[in-house]
Amino acid sequence: MYEAVIGLEVHVQLNTASKIFSGSSTTFGSEPNTQASLVDLGMPGVLPVPNARAFEMAVKFGLAIHAEIGTTSVFDRKNYFYPDLPKGYQISQFDLPIVGRGEVDITLENGDTKRIGVTRAHLEEDAGKSIHDAYDGMTGIDLNRAGTPLLEIVSEPELRSAKEAVAYLRVIHSIIRYLDISDGNMAEGSMRCDCNVSIRPEGSTALGTRTEIKNVNSFRFVEKAINTEINRQIEILEDGGRIIQETRLYDPDRDETRSMRSKEEANDYRYFPDPDLLPVVIDEDFIQACRDTLPELPAARKARYIERYGITEYDAGVLVADRDIADYFSAVAEQSGEGKLAANWVMGSVMAELNQRSQSIHDCPVTTEHLSDLIGRIKDQTLNSKTAKIVFDALLANEGSVDDIIEARGLVQVTDTGAIEAIVDSVMTENPEQVENYRQAPGDKQGKMLGFFVGQVMKKSGGKANPQAVNEILRSKLNA
């Protein structure tokens, strides 16, 4: 009966070496309040100076999403009081942002593509951080993050489900990683998301009252928070109540959203141009220099992988989503000359192991050389699928090279048809009842029954028999 209307505000921490208006370091994990300068604290007699690298990164993002680039952008003061905002205002952009309207394409669950509009992307400084669990009964303030450059990316309210919202967020994450403008580490706060959620009767064009869920910091929590809020709003309307426009927080432990404060409007912040900062004007040469350094972006790389390596559109989409995974796959595919096999191993065993260990591809003990050698041994029939998995696990345990592991464990595949025939004969002799049942069964059921015999032969051969040869010899003898 209801349709969700969702828009996301994604805050991306740019990976500049220094802050957006001062020379303070942006290194993560330093001792509290060791990276906040007088500029960051807004002390009298100091003036902010814009960081040119932040503008370069913002322009690159704008070019990547085919957006309008603001050749003249203005910094404004967004006025509000909060303990971790020592100046009493945040320097942001309001009327004239650096990046105007753009667009990104997301892939839906059914494989269709949907285009989502990006309203704007503007530069601003981050606030500090309140720490509530360091002192009993008191809140600590860490101002290391104050002044860190952020790019806030605002979508149009064109997302219609939590899964669409996550798909959009993953595309944004992929783009910023490819551009190398942020590490996108949501656990460290390098990418945070505010979710604006409302519902309306299905078929209606009017927008409902929206709530904003602040600072959601993982893809999983974004999906859960949005679904939880949609259900909460439906229940209120079904009970005859009304939605209150407010800011809410998501509690993943209780899987609920809780009211934080009433939702502010733009005029509540009393925006006005910052008198300490002149309008920033960038020329076409600056924009072209940014365009010249753009890398191959995910969509282009996906198309290239499909054509070059003969993999499916789905597989290519999964592989290019993360730049480092895409690089790893490409290296394996080039070295082994087997794009499809490389895709299967990277998307299967490699990514499963990384997920289980919560590691990045940089931490993977199986190098691209290891995996390409393993694929080579499958190609030349030294290994079959079962023994190849044994070798892969041994590579994870750092037991040596592929060939060393094969030799040490005696895993060379048995391809001698005479040896395989002997094992098949032995299995059939030991299982006369199953042989008779197979021969009496209709043809459409024999395929399933064959698996029993294959399993017995593989067991007797220690998993080293060539599966294709096993199947062919078994069918021949069983059907004789």
N, C-alpha and C positions, 0 to 999 in steps of 0.2 A: 504493500500500500504506500510505502514511502520511498523516496529517492534521496540518497546522500549527496551533499554538495561540499566538496573538500578543496581547500587551497593550502599550500604549504609555504612557509617562510623558512628558508634554509640559511643558516648562518655558517659560513665557511671561514675558518681561520687561515689567512694567507701565510705562506711559509717564508716571509721575509726574515732577514737576520735581525732587524730592529723594528721597533714599533712604528705606528703610522705617523706619529707627530713628534717622536723623540728618538734618541739614539740608544734607548734601553734595549737590552736583549729580550728575545722572545722564547728562549730555551725553556722547554717543558721540564718540570720536576725540580726546579731550584728551591732553595729554602724560602719560606714565606717572606715577602716584603724585602727581597734582595734585588729586585729588578724593577723598581718603581722610582723614576726620577722626579725631580721637581716639576717637570712639564706634565708628567702623568698625574701628579697630584694637584695640578692647577694652582700652584703657588704664585703669589703676586710677583710681577716683574719678569715672568718667563713667557715665551711665545711659542706656539706650535709651528712646526715646519713639516709640510707634507712629504711623505716618502714616495719618491718617483717609482720605485719598484712595485708598490701597491697598485698604482695606476696602470702600469704595464700588465700586471696579472689580471686586473679587472677588464682591460681592453681585450686581452686574449680570450677570456671567458665570453665576452660579448660577441667576438668574432666566431667563436666555436658554436654558438647557438643562433647565428645569423641575426643578431640583434642590431638595433640602431645604437651607434656610439655617440655619446654626448660630448661634442667637441668643447663645450663649456659646461662645467659642472660646479656646483656651489655647495660648500659645507654649511650646515645649520647646527644650531644648538637645540637639542631635545631636552627640555628641562623637567627634571623630576628628582625627588629625594629618595635616596636609598643609602644605607651605610657603606656599601662597597663602591659608591660613586662619589668620591671626595670633592669633585668640582661642583656637584649639584646639577650637572648637565652632561649629556653625552654628545660628542661631535659626530654628526651623521649627515646624510643627504636626504633632502625632502623633495623640493620642487624640481630640481635639476640634477638627476642622478647621472653617474658615469655611463651606465648601460640602460638603454630603453627597451622597447618591446622586442622579444625574440620568441623562439619556439624550440621544443625538443620532441622527439618521437619516442613513444614507449611501446613495448610489445605486450599485448594482452595475453591472458591465459589460453585463449583459443588460437593464438598465433597472429591475430590481426594487429595492425599498427594504428595507434591513436596519437594525434598531434596535440600537445599541451602547450598553451601559450605561457610565456614568461612575461609578466607585467613589467618588471624592472630588476636591476641588480645595482645596489648602491654600496659605496664604501662607508665604513664607520669604525669607531674605536670600540673595543670591548670594555666591559666594566670589570671590577675586581670580583672576588669570590668570597661568599660568606661560608664559614666553616662552623657547623653546629655541634660537632662531636669531639672537639679537641679539649674543651674546658667544661667542667661541670657547671651547668646553670648559666653559661655565658656563650656568646657567639664570637668567634674570631674572624678577623678580616684579613685576607691575603690580597694585596694589590699588585702582585706580579703580573697578572693578566690585564690590568688596567692599561688601556692604550694599545693593546694588541690589534693589528689590522684585521677587520672582518669584511667579507663581501656577503651582503644579505641578498638572497635570491628569492624573489616573490613570484609565485605562480598565479595564473588566473584560476578562479574557482571552477575548474573543468574536470576535476577528478571525481569519480562517482563511486569509488569503493576503497577500502583500506588496501587491497591488493594493488589497485592502480596507483595509489599514493606511494606504496613501497617501490613499485616499478619505476615511477618518476624519480624518486629519491636515489635509486640505484643508478639511473642514467646520469643524474647530476654528479653523484659520487665518482662515477667512471670518468666523466669529462674532466673534473678537477684533478684527478689523479693522472690522466694522460697529459694534461697541460702542465703538470708538476707545479701547480700554484698552491697546493695544500696536500698534506698527507692523508686527509680525510679520516683520521683516526677518531671515531666517535667515542671510544672509551676515554680518550684524553681530552675530549671537548673540542677537537679540531673541526668537527662538523656537528651541528646541533639543529634540531628541527622544531618549529612551532606549527602545530596542526590546527587550522581553522575548520570547524565542522558545523554543519547545519543539516537539517532534513526538511523535506517538503513533500506534499502529496504527489504521488507518481503522476506525471503528465503536466504538473504545474510548472510555470516559468518564473513565478515569484520566488525570491530567496527567503528562506526562513531565518530566524534569529540564530546567530552563530556564537559558538564558544571557541576559545583559543586554549589549546593544551600546550603549555610551555616546556621548552627544553627537553624534548624526548631524544634519547641518545643512542638508539640502536634501531636497526631495520625491524627487528622482531617486535620491539616495544611500540614502534610507530603503528604497526598493523594492529597490535592488541589494544593500544590506547584509542585508536579511531573506532574500532569495532565496539569497544566498551562504551564510548561516548555516544555512538549512534544508538545503541540499545537503550542507554539511559534516557536519551531525548525521546525515543519512541514511547517508552513507558510513561514519561511525563505527559505527553500529548494524549496517549490512550486513556490516561486517568483524568483527562480534562484540565490539566495544568498548562502552564506556558513556560517556554524556555527563557531564561534570563541571560542576557549578554554579559559574559564574564570570562575571566582568565582562570583556568583550572590546571591542576597538576595531576600527572598519572602516577599511581602507586602500583608498581609491578607485583609487589608481594601480595597485595589484596586484589589486584586486577580491577581497580576502580579509579575513576577520576574524582578529585576533590576540589572544591571551590578555593581559589587563592585570593582573588580580589575582583571587584567590578571591572569590566572591560573599559579601558580608556579609549577615547577618540583622539584624533590628531590634534584637535584644538586644546585638549587637556595638557599637552606637552609644550604649548606656547612656542612653537618653532619660530626661529628667526635666523637670518644669515649670521654666521659667526663673525664678529667684527675683527677678530685677529687673523682671519684667513681670507685672502683674496680669491675671487673666482679662478678656477684652474682651467686653462685653455690648452688643448692639445691639437696639434696640426695633423694634416694628412700624412706627413712624413713619419710621425710617431706611430700612427695607426698602421701604416704600411710596414714599418720595422717590426711591429708586433705580429702582423700577418705573415711576414717572411719567416718567423721563427716558430710558427704553429707546427706541431707534430702531426703525424697521421692520426686522425681521431677515430673513436671506436666504430662508427658507421662505415667509414672508408676501409678500415682494417677488416671488418666483418666481410664486406664484399670481396676483398682481395683474398681472404682465407678460403671462402667458398670456391672461388675460381681456381686458385693455385693448388689447394690441397684436396679438392674434391669432397669436402665435408658438407654436412647438411647445414641449413640456415640456423636451425636450433643449436647445433653443436658450436657453430661459429659464434653465435650470440653469447653462449656461456663462456667460451674461451676468451673473448675479447673484453668481457665485462671488467676484468681486472688486468691492468696493463702488464704487471709482472708475470701473471699466469700466461698472458698472450705471448710475451717474449719467450718464456720457457717453452711453450708449445711450439712456437715457430722454430726455435733452435733444434728441438728434437725432430720435428718434421723434416727440416732441411738436412740434418745429419744422417737420418735414417732413410730418407727418401720415401717414407710411408706416412702420408698425412692422416689417413683414416685410423691406422693403428695407433699413431701418436695421439690423436684426439681421444680415442677410447681409453688409453692408459692414463693420460693426464686428467680427463674428466672422471675416470673411475678411481683407480688405486691411489693416484697422487693426491687429488683433491680430497678424497675421503680421509686419507691419512692426515693431511693438513688440518682438516676440520676437527678430527678427533684430538689432535695435539694442540689445537688453537694456535697454529703457527702460520707464518707467511711462507711463500715459496722460497724466499731467501734462506730459510732455515731447513729446507728439505735436504736430507742426506743423499738423496738420489739425484745426482747431477744430470744435466742434459746429455752428457757423454755416456753415463751409465744407462739411461733409459734408451738412448738410440742403439747402444750395443745390445741391450736386451731384446729390442725389437728386431735387430739384425739376426739374433739367434733363433727367433721365432720364424723369421723369413726363410732361413736356411734349414729349418726343421731340426735344429739341434734341440730346441725346446718346444713343448706343447703348452697349452694354456695353463695346465695345472703346475707343471714344473717351472714355468715362467713366473708364476705367483710366488713359488718358493724362493726363486732367485731374488725377486723384488723385495720380499720380506728380509732376506739376508742383506741386501743392499741398504735397507733401512737400518739394519743393525751394524753397518760399517764392517762387513766381513770380507771386503776386498772387491776386486773387479768382477765383472760378470763371468768371464772365462775361469777365473780362479774359483769362484763359487761353484760353477758347473763341475769342474774337475774334482774339487774337494768333496762334493756331495754325490758325485756319480750320477748326474742328472741328464746325461746325453740321451736324447730321445731314441727309442728303438724303432727303426724304420725297416729293418730286415723283415720282409714278409714271411719268410720261413719261420723265424722266431715267433712272430705274432701268431701264425697259423698253429704252431705247437701250443701256445697258451690258449687259443680259442678251442682247440680240440680238447684240452684238459678241462676247460670250464664246461663244455657241452657234456663231457663224460661224467662229470661230477654232478650235473643238474639235469638228468634225463626227463624228469617230470616237467620242468620248466620248458625244455625243448619241445616236448610233445604238446604242451599247452600253446606254445607259440605257433606251432605248425597247424593246430586245429583252429586257431583264432582267425576271424576275418581280417582282411588286409588293413582296414582302417584302425584296428587295435594293435596290430603287430608293431607299429612304430613306437608305441608307449612301452610295450613289453621288451623291446630291444634294449631299452635303457638298463634293464637288470643285467643283461649279458655284458654290455659295455662296461658297466661298473665293476663286474667281477674280473674282466680281463685287465682293466686298468689297475685294479687292486693287486692282482698277481704280478703285474709288470712293475709294481712300485710307482705307478703313475707315469712311467716313461714311454709307454707304447704310443705310437702315432695314432691319434683318435680317428683320423680319416681312414687310415688303413684298417684299424680295428672294425669300424662300421662296415666297410666294404667286405672284409673277409667274413664277418659274422653273418651279414645278409646272404652272402653266397652259400655258406655252409648250412645255415638254418633253413634256407629255402630249397636246398638240394633235394 
